[in-house]
Structure formats: structure tokens, C-alpha cells
Amino acid sequence: MTVKELSELSGFSPVCLPEPEREIEGCYCGDLLSWVMGRASSGQAWITIMSNINIIAVATLCDTSVIILSEDVALDDGVLGTAEARGVNVLSTALPTYEAAKELSALI
């Protein structure tokens, strides 16, 4: 499933899609950035409630296909601009992290 395909489904809203055709090859959930850096894999969707500028750096280092912001977390304009400039896809969902991961798992 591509990031664009996921963004078109109910429950997952596009925030920033500079690379919409990236394939989602798995999922990693976590909010401790250093932990995510050591464990998330290339191509995975990363589900988090974190929204500071550092998530863009971590997503870039890990080469995640998309950041999914759970629980209706929003990005400020500065983080959004950096995501666009760095080619980092971002989606949002009202679902809690666990529920978002279950939904994503059923889809991929």
C-alpha cells in the first residue's frame, strides 16, 4: 500500500505528501526519538504523538515512508515546511496509536 492510498482512506488525513507513492512496508510505534532512531526501519510507517521538528530528522535518518500523527496531533507551520522540504510524508489520524497500528496492520 502506498502513502497516497492510505491517505485516501477514512481515518487517515494527508498533512504533507511530497512523496505519495512511497510504499508502506510495516509499522513502528514510538515516541522516544532515540529509541525510534535505533529501531524503525526503512519503508515503515511511524506512528507517534510527537510533533516537534526532531521527528522530521528522525524520519529522514530512518527513511520511514510516512509519519502518522495519532490522537489528532497537529504540526506547526515550521515543522510542516521542513517536512515538505525534506520529502517527509505526514498523515494525521484521530485514532489512538494502538488503534491506528491495528488499522494499518489490517490494511497492509
DALINNOR-V930203 format. One record per pair of residues at least 12 apart in sequence whose ideal C-beta (glycine too) atoms are under 10 Angstrom apart, sorted by the first residue. I is the first residue (numbers start at 0). GAP is how many residues later the second one is. D is the distance in whole Angstrom. If there is no record, write none. Layout:
BEGIN
I GAP D
I GAP D
END
This chain:
BEGIN
0 22 7
0 23 5
0 24 9
0 44 9
0 64 10
0 103 9
0 106 6
0 107 5
1 15 10
1 17 9
1 18 7
1 19 5
1 20 6
1 21 6
1 22 7
1 63 8
1 64 9
1 87 10
2 14 6
2 15 10
2 16 7
2 17 5
2 18 7
2 19 5
2 20 8
2 21 6
2 42 8
2 62 6
2 63 5
2 65 10
2 86 5
2 87 9
2 88 7
3 13 7
3 15 9
3 16 4
3 17 6
3 18 9
3 62 10
3 85 9
4 15 9
4 16 9
4 18 10
4 19 9
4 102 9
4 103 10
5 14 10
5 18 6
5 39 8
5 59 9
5 60 7
5 62 8
5 83 9
5 85 7
5 87 10
5 97 9
5 98 7
5 101 7
5 102 8
6 13 7
6 59 8
6 61 10
6 82 8
6 83 10
6 84 6
6 85 10
7 12 10
8 82 10
8 84 10
8 94 9
8 95 10
8 98 7
9 83 10
9 93 10
10 80 10
10 81 10
10 82 6
10 83 7
10 84 6
10 88 9
10 89 8
10 92 6
10 93 10
11 33 10
11 54 9
11 56 7
11 79 5
11 80 8
11 81 5
11 82 10
11 83 9
11 88 8
11 91 8
11 92 8
11 95 9
12 55 10
12 56 9
12 59 10
12 77 10
12 78 6
12 79 5
12 80 7
12 81 9
13 52 10
13 75 8
13 76 8
13 77 6
13 78 8
14 51 10
14 52 9
14 53 9
14 54 7
14 58 10
14 59 8
14 60 6
14 64 10
14 65 7
14 68 8
14 69 10
14 74 8
14 75 4
14 76 6
14 77 5
15 40 10
15 50 9
15 51 9
15 59 8
15 63 9
15 64 6
15 65 9
15 66 10
15 67 5
15 68 5
15 69 10
15 70 10
15 71 9
15 72 7
15 73 6
15 74 4
15 75 9
15 76 10
16 49 9
16 66 10
16 67 9
16 71 10
16 72 5
16 73 8
16 74 8
17 65 7
17 66 5
17 67 8
17 68 8
17 69 5
17 70 7
17 71 7
17 72 9
18 46 8
18 47 9
18 68 5
18 69 8
18 70 6
19 46 9
19 69 7
20 44 10
20 68 10
21 21 8
21 23 9
21 41 9
21 42 9
21 43 4
21 44 7
21 65 9
21 66 10
21 67 6
22 20 6
22 42 6
22 85 9
23 19 7
23 20 7
23 21 5
23 40 9
23 41 5
23 42 7
23 44 10
23 65 10
23 80 7
23 83 8
23 84 6
24 16 8
24 17 8
24 18 4
24 19 6
24 20 9
24 39 10
24 40 7
24 83 8
25 14 9
25 15 7
25 16 10
25 17 7
25 18 4
25 19 7
25 20 10
25 38 10
25 39 9
25 78 9
25 79 9
25 82 7
26 13 9
26 14 10
26 17 6
26 18 5
26 19 8
26 20 6
26 37 10
26 38 10
26 39 10
26 41 8
26 73 9
26 74 6
26 75 10
26 76 10
26 77 5
26 78 6
26 80 10
26 81 8
27 12 4
27 13 7
27 16 5
27 17 7
27 18 5
27 19 7
27 20 9
27 34 8
27 36 7
27 73 9
28 15 10
28 16 9
28 17 8
28 18 5
28 19 7
28 20 10
28 39 9
28 41 8
28 68 5
28 69 8
28 71 8
28 72 5
28 75 10
29 16 7
29 17 8
29 18 6
29 19 10
29 20 9
29 28 10
29 67 9
30 16 9
30 17 5
30 18 6
30 19 5
30 24 10
30 39 10
30 66 8
31 16 10
31 18 9
32 15 9
32 17 7
32 19 9
32 21 6
32 22 7
32 24 8
32 25 5
32 28 10
33 20 10
33 24 9
34 23 10
35 12 7
35 14 9
35 18 10
35 19 9
35 22 5
35 23 9
35 25 9
35 26 7
35 28 9
36 17 10
36 20 9
36 21 5
36 22 10
36 24 6
36 25 6
37 24 9
38 23 9
39 18 8
39 19 8
39 21 9
39 22 4
39 23 9
39 24 6
40 21 7
40 22 8
40 23 8
41 20 7
41 21 4
41 22 7
41 23 8
42 19 10
42 20 7
42 21 7
42 22 5
42 23 10
43 15 10
43 18 8
43 19 9
43 20 5
43 21 7
43 22 9
44 19 7
44 20 6
44 21 5
44 22 8
44 23 6
44 44 9
44 46 8
44 55 9
44 56 9
44 59 6
44 63 8
45 12 8
45 13 6
45 16 7
45 18 4
45 19 9
45 20 7
45 21 5
45 22 7
45 23 10
45 42 10
45 44 10
46 19 9
46 20 8
46 21 5
46 22 8
46 23 5
46 24 10
46 44 9
46 46 8
46 48 9
46 49 10
46 50 5
46 51 9
46 52 10
46 53 5
46 54 6
46 57 7
47 19 7
47 20 7
47 21 7
47 22 7
47 23 10
47 25 8
47 49 7
47 52 10
48 20 7
48 21 6
48 22 6
48 23 10
48 24 5
48 47 9
48 48 7
49 17 9
49 19 8
49 20 10
49 23 8
50 16 9
50 18 6
50 22 5
50 23 7
50 24 5
50 25 7
50 28 7
50 29 10
50 39 9
50 41 10
51 23 9
51 24 9
51 26 10
51 27 7
52 22 9
52 23 9
52 25 7
52 26 5
52 29 6
52 30 9
53 25 9
54 12 6
54 14 9
54 18 10
54 20 9
54 24 7
54 27 10
54 28 8
54 33 8
54 35 9
55 19 9
55 23 6
55 24 9
55 25 10
55 26 5
55 27 5
55 28 10
55 29 9
55 30 6
55 31 10
55 32 5
55 34 9
56 25 9
56 29 8
56 31 9
57 30 10
58 24 8
58 27 8
58 28 10
58 29 5
58 30 8
58 31 8
59 22 10
59 23 10
59 26 5
59 27 8
59 28 6
62 25 10
63 24 8
63 25 8
64 23 10
64 24 7
65 22 8
65 23 4
65 24 7
65 25 6
65 38 10
66 16 8
66 21 6
66 22 7
66 23 5
66 24 7
66 25 9
67 21 9
67 22 8
67 23 5
67 24 7
67 25 6
67 27 9
67 29 9
67 32 6
67 33 9
67 35 10
67 36 7
68 21 7
68 22 7
68 23 5
68 24 7
68 28 10
68 31 9
69 21 10
69 22 8
69 23 6
69 24 8
69 25 6
69 26 6
69 27 4
69 28 9
69 29 8
69 30 5
69 31 9
70 21 9
70 22 8
70 23 7
70 24 7
70 25 6
70 26 7
70 28 10
70 29 9
71 20 7
71 21 8
71 22 5
71 23 9
72 19 7
72 20 9
72 21 10
73 18 7
74 15 7
74 17 8
END
